[in-house]
Amino acid sequence: MNRLIILLILMTCLSCTQKKENVKSFQQVNWGERIANIDKKDSLIKGSSYLSVYSEIYSYSEARTYDLTVTVSLKNIYKKDTMFIERADYYNTEGKKIRTYFDQPIYIKPMETLEIVIDQKDTQGGSGGNFVFDWMVRNPELEPHFEAVMISTYGQQGLSFTAQGIRIE
């Protein structure tokens, strides 16, 4: 009988232990190491792209919001040519610039993706945040691709959605 009680206690303890989460350490981009020295003689085509991001979204009413983690991907989707991003400006719902991630041109190698992560606790962007990226390419048909993934989990509820960048200039 004692063995049965010990076995039940052991099984109860083991069933209550939580699984260990596989947490990957995020390596923030060192923008200073990505600075591109662009020759003024180089005939690069310039453009700008807009990307919507949401630090928070409304739930039930305008009085209740859910905070979101935002992952912004800057993608060079081409196999043979490097592209350059001149600026990455982040704005809030009211259109006020929150921060500039870099203000010197950086490079993105072929097929490479760089990421900007906005922590779930950073709600400065609000429900209508956005990015404007100024970029340069050698071939006018090879534009960078900008994408955002917003995600949140509360209890057993999770939500996620994406946004695609659009060219504005």
VMD Tcl script that draws the C-alpha trace (Angstrom):
set ca {
  {0.00 0.00 0.00}
  {2.86 2.38 0.88}
  {4.46 1.69 -2.50}
  {1.22 2.56 -4.26}
  {0.98 5.90 -2.40}
  {4.64 6.70 -3.18}
  {4.05 5.80 -6.83}
  {0.97 8.05 -7.00}
  {2.84 10.93 -5.39}
  {5.77 10.47 -7.78}
  {3.47 10.36 -10.81}
  {1.66 13.48 -9.62}
  {4.93 15.36 -9.17}
  {6.23 14.32 -12.58}
  {3.00 15.26 -14.34}
  {3.10 18.74 -12.82}
  {6.57 19.62 -14.04}
  {6.59 22.07 -16.92}
  {8.35 21.36 -20.15}
  {11.47 23.38 -20.69}
  {11.01 25.96 -23.43}
  {13.57 26.00 -26.18}
  {14.59 29.65 -25.93}
  {16.98 30.85 -28.59}
  {19.16 33.79 -27.76}
  {18.41 36.62 -30.21}
  {21.54 38.25 -31.55}
  {20.71 41.89 -32.19}
  {22.16 43.26 -35.44}
  {25.25 45.39 -34.95}
  {24.39 48.06 -37.52}
  {27.87 49.61 -37.19}
  {29.42 46.42 -38.57}
  {27.06 46.53 -41.58}
  {27.99 50.02 -42.82}
  {28.46 50.08 -46.60}
  {31.02 52.31 -48.25}
  {29.23 53.34 -51.43}
  {31.16 55.05 -54.19}
  {29.44 58.29 -55.27}
  {30.13 57.27 -58.89}
  {28.05 54.12 -58.46}
  {24.75 54.53 -60.31}
  {22.36 53.09 -57.75}
  {18.60 53.35 -58.06}
  {16.94 54.80 -54.94}
  {13.54 54.01 -53.51}
  {11.46 54.06 -50.33}
  {9.12 51.48 -48.86}
  {6.43 51.66 -46.18}
  {5.63 48.87 -43.69}
  {2.77 48.81 -41.16}
  {3.54 47.36 -37.73}
  {1.38 47.03 -34.64}
  {2.81 47.21 -31.11}
  {-0.69 46.72 -29.77}
  {-4.15 45.91 -31.10}
  {-7.61 46.49 -29.69}
  {-9.70 43.72 -28.18}
  {-13.38 44.01 -27.26}
  {-13.24 47.83 -27.20}
  {-10.86 50.77 -27.47}
  {-10.27 50.47 -23.71}
  {-8.55 47.07 -23.92}
  {-5.45 46.26 -25.95}
  {-3.10 43.34 -26.41}
  {0.62 44.05 -26.64}
  {2.49 42.39 -29.49}
  {6.06 41.42 -30.27}
  {7.03 42.67 -33.72}
  {9.65 41.07 -35.94}
  {10.57 43.22 -38.94}
  {12.46 41.41 -41.68}
  {14.62 43.25 -44.21}
  {15.13 40.71 -46.98}
  {17.34 40.58 -50.01}
  {15.41 38.01 -52.04}
  {17.90 37.92 -54.92}
  {20.70 35.40 -55.38}
  {23.38 37.52 -57.04}
  {23.35 41.15 -55.94}
  {23.88 43.03 -52.68}
  {21.42 45.79 -51.81}
  {21.69 48.76 -49.51}
  {19.34 50.26 -46.93}
  {20.04 53.95 -46.22}
  {17.64 54.48 -43.31}
  {15.10 52.63 -41.20}
  {12.76 55.07 -39.43}
  {10.10 53.87 -36.97}
  {6.98 56.04 -36.43}
  {4.09 55.79 -33.97}
  {0.34 56.02 -34.59}
  {0.43 59.84 -34.53}
  {3.23 59.95 -37.14}
  {5.95 60.97 -34.67}
  {9.34 59.38 -35.33}
  {10.23 57.09 -32.43}
  {13.69 56.08 -33.56}
  {16.05 55.64 -36.47}
  {17.76 52.26 -36.44}
  {20.67 53.43 -38.59}
  {21.36 56.55 -40.62}
  {24.30 55.38 -42.70}
  {23.82 52.93 -45.57}
  {24.07 49.26 -44.61}
  {24.36 46.28 -46.91}
  {22.27 43.13 -47.19}
  {24.01 40.26 -48.95}
  {22.23 38.09 -51.53}
  {19.51 35.94 -49.92}
  {20.24 37.45 -46.49}
  {17.63 38.62 -43.98}
  {18.26 41.16 -41.24}
  {15.78 41.55 -38.39}
  {14.56 44.29 -36.11}
  {12.68 42.99 -33.07}
  {10.38 45.27 -31.11}
  {9.80 43.81 -27.66}
  {6.24 43.10 -26.53}
  {6.71 45.59 -23.67}
  {7.65 48.39 -26.12}
  {4.25 49.78 -27.10}
  {5.50 53.17 -28.33}
  {4.36 52.42 -31.88}
  {0.80 51.87 -30.79}
  {-1.95 50.44 -32.96}
  {-0.79 52.26 -36.09}
  {3.00 52.18 -36.04}
  {4.99 52.05 -39.23}
  {8.44 51.98 -40.79}
  {9.84 53.86 -43.74}
  {12.90 52.34 -45.37}
  {15.10 54.24 -47.83}
  {17.04 51.83 -50.02}
  {19.37 51.57 -53.03}
  {19.83 48.82 -55.63}
  {21.85 48.39 -58.81}
  {19.04 46.79 -60.82}
  {15.63 48.54 -60.79}
  {13.87 45.17 -60.91}
  {15.54 43.94 -57.72}
  {13.90 45.75 -54.80}
  {14.27 44.71 -51.15}
  {11.38 42.95 -49.49}
  {10.09 44.16 -46.11}
  {7.81 42.08 -43.93}
  {6.55 42.20 -40.35}
  {5.26 39.40 -38.15}
  {3.31 40.43 -35.07}
  {2.63 37.82 -32.37}
  {1.28 37.54 -28.86}
  {0.28 34.77 -26.48}
  {-1.87 35.19 -23.39}
  {-2.71 32.07 -21.41}
  {-3.86 29.55 -23.97}
  {-4.75 32.18 -26.55}
  {-2.32 33.16 -29.26}
  {-2.56 35.46 -32.21}
  {-0.29 36.34 -35.06}
  {-0.45 38.11 -38.38}
  {1.84 39.57 -41.01}
  {2.19 42.76 -43.02}
  {4.02 43.32 -46.30}
  {5.93 46.46 -47.23}
  {4.90 48.55 -50.24}
  {7.00 50.88 -52.37}
  {6.10 54.54 -51.88}
  {8.85 56.20 -53.95}
}
mol new
graphics top color blue
foreach p $ca { graphics top sphere $p radius 0.5 }
foreach p [lrange $ca 0 end-1] q [lrange $ca 1 end] { graphics top cylinder $p $q radius 0.2 }
display resetview
